[in-house]
Amino acid sequence: MSPQAEGSAGMIHPTAVVEDGAEVGSGTRVWHFAHVRGGARIGERCVLGKSVFVDAGAVVGSGCRIQNFVSIYAGVTLEADVFVGPAAVFTNDRYPRAGGGDWEQLPTLVRRGASIGANATVLPGLTIGEWAVVTEDVGAHRLVVGSPAKPVGWACRCGRVVPGGPGAACPACGEVLTVEGK
């Protein structure tokens, strides 16, 4: 679909940027200020809301609904019919740092029909199962797994697991985990 194309109920808004080499399926609607990089693949009948970013190497399956301000980086695959709430972000490096160093892109897979809530941050190297759901609030520094998600541990600001929870030192960086109210 060309940047100004409309047809089969599909549309790319004039302010959206769809780079050469990006694949956008028929019936897909790409809204205001969205940016789809060359090498990204978007399926049929998707909706990409305002200011959505889809990186080169990311895959969005058919029938997905991506709400405003979502960022989907290289290495992320969303299967068909996935819902992603406003301002969610998919990361692709577990330990990013501004000052160079090692960078390891880890793949993330979101299975068919899963829903990701508003403002969620999805870490790299994970798989979110079909029709997965988080049913309760997730507190600061909590590590949750399963469907429905249940707390299983604690995480440091550096992203590593802190086995002892609040009051214990992170085995990676040494910072003592403090959580308000704990």
C-alpha positions in Angstrom: 0.0 0.0 0.0 1.5 3.4 -1.0 1.7 6.2 1.6 -1.4 7.9 0.3 -3.3 4.8 -0.6 -6.8 4.0 0.4 -8.9 1.1 -0.7 -10.5 -2.1 0.6 -11.3 0.0 3.7 -7.6 0.5 4.2 -6.0 3.9 4.6 -2.6 5.6 5.4 -3.1 9.1 6.8 -1.1 11.8 5.0 1.0 12.6 8.1 2.0 8.9 8.6 5.4 7.8 7.4 5.5 4.4 5.8 9.1 3.8 4.5 10.0 2.0 1.3 10.3 -1.7 2.0 7.6 -1.7 4.6 4.8 -4.2 4.0 1.2 -3.1 4.9 -1.6 -5.5 4.2 -4.9 -4.7 2.6 -7.6 -3.2 4.7 -5.1 -1.8 7.3 -5.6 1.7 8.6 -2.5 3.7 9.6 -3.4 6.9 11.5 -1.8 10.3 12.2 1.9 10.5 12.7 2.5 6.8 12.8 5.9 5.6 11.5 6.3 2.2 9.9 10.0 1.5 9.1 11.2 -0.3 6.0 11.4 -4.0 6.7 8.4 -4.0 9.0 5.5 -6.3 8.1 1.9 -5.3 9.0 -0.9 -7.8 8.2 -4.3 -7.3 6.7 -7.2 -5.5 8.5 -5.0 -3.9 11.2 -5.5 -0.6 12.9 -2.3 1.4 13.9 -3.4 4.4 16.0 -1.9 7.9 16.3 1.9 8.0 16.7 2.5 4.2 16.6 6.1 3.2 15.8 6.8 -0.1 14.1 10.5 -0.8 13.7 12.3 -2.6 10.9 12.1 -6.3 11.6 8.9 -6.1 13.6 5.9 -8.2 12.6 2.3 -7.4 13.2 -0.2 -10.1 12.3 -3.5 -9.7 10.6 -6.4 -8.2 12.6 -4.3 -6.5 15.2 -5.4 -3.4 16.9 -2.5 -1.2 18.0 -3.7 1.9 20.1 -2.1 5.4 20.1 1.6 5.9 21.0 2.6 2.2 21.0 6.3 1.3 20.2 7.0 -2.0 18.6 10.8 -2.6 18.1 12.8 -5.0 16.0 12.5 -8.6 17.0 8.9 -8.3 18.2 6.2 -10.5 16.6 2.5 -10.1 17.2 0.4 -12.9 15.9 -3.1 -12.4 14.5 -5.8 -10.5 16.5 -3.6 -9.1 19.2 -4.8 -6.0 21.0 -2.2 -3.5 22.4 -3.4 -0.7 24.6 -2.3 3.0 24.4 1.3 3.9 25.2 2.5 0.3 25.6 6.1 -0.4 24.6 7.9 -3.6 23.5 11.6 -3.5 24.3 14.2 -5.6 22.6 17.3 -5.3 24.8 17.0 -6.6 28.4 19.8 -4.3 29.7 19.9 -1.2 27.5 22.5 1.5 28.3 23.1 4.9 26.6 26.9 4.5 26.7 27.5 1.9 24.1 28.6 -1.5 25.4 27.0 -4.8 24.5 23.6 -4.8 22.8 21.7 -8.0 22.5 18.4 -8.1 20.6 16.1 -10.7 22.1 12.9 -11.8 20.2 9.5 -11.3 21.8 6.4 -13.3 20.7 2.8 -12.3 21.4 0.5 -15.2 20.5 -2.8 -15.0 18.8 -5.6 -13.0 20.5 -3.5 -11.8 23.5 -4.3 -8.4 25.0 -1.7 -6.0 26.3 -3.0 -3.2 28.5 -2.3 0.6 28.5 1.2 1.7 29.4 2.5 -1.9 29.7 6.2 -2.4 29.1 6.9 -5.8 27.6 10.5 -7.0 28.2 12.4 -8.8 25.4 12.9 -12.5 25.1 9.4 -13.4 26.4 6.4 -15.2 24.9 2.9 -14.0 25.9 0.5 -16.9 25.3 -2.8 -17.0 23.3 -5.6 -15.0 25.0 -3.3 -14.2 27.9 -4.5 -11.7 30.5 -3.3 -9.8 33.6 -6.3 -9.6 36.0 -4.9 -7.6 38.9 -2.7 -4.6 39.6 1.0 -5.3 39.5 2.9 -3.4 42.2 6.3 -1.7 42.0 9.2 -4.0 41.4 6.9 -7.1 41.2 7.7 -9.9 38.8 4.6 -11.7 37.5 4.1 -14.8 35.3 1.3 -17.0 34.1 -2.2 -16.5 32.9 -3.7 -14.9 34.8 -0.5 -13.3 35.9 0.6 -14.0 39.5 3.4 -12.4 41.5 6.4 -14.7 41.8 9.3 -12.5 42.8 10.9 -9.0 42.8 13.0 -7.1 40.3 15.7 -4.4 40.7 15.8 -1.2 38.7 18.6 -2.7 36.7 16.2 -5.4 35.5 17.7 -8.4 37.4 15.7 -10.6 39.8 16.3 -9.9 43.6 15.8 -13.2 45.3 15.2 -11.8 48.8 12.7 -9.1 47.8 12.5 -5.7 49.6 15.5 -5.1 51.9 17.8 -7.5 50.0 20.7 -6.4 47.7 20.5 -7.0 44.0 23.0 -9.7 43.1 23.9 -7.9 39.8 24.3 -4.2 40.9 24.3 -4.4 44.7 21.4 -1.9 45.1 19.2 -2.6 48.1 15.6 -3.1 46.9 13.2 -0.6 48.6 9.5 -0.5 47.9 7.3 2.1 49.5 4.8 0.6 51.9 7.0 -2.5 52.5 
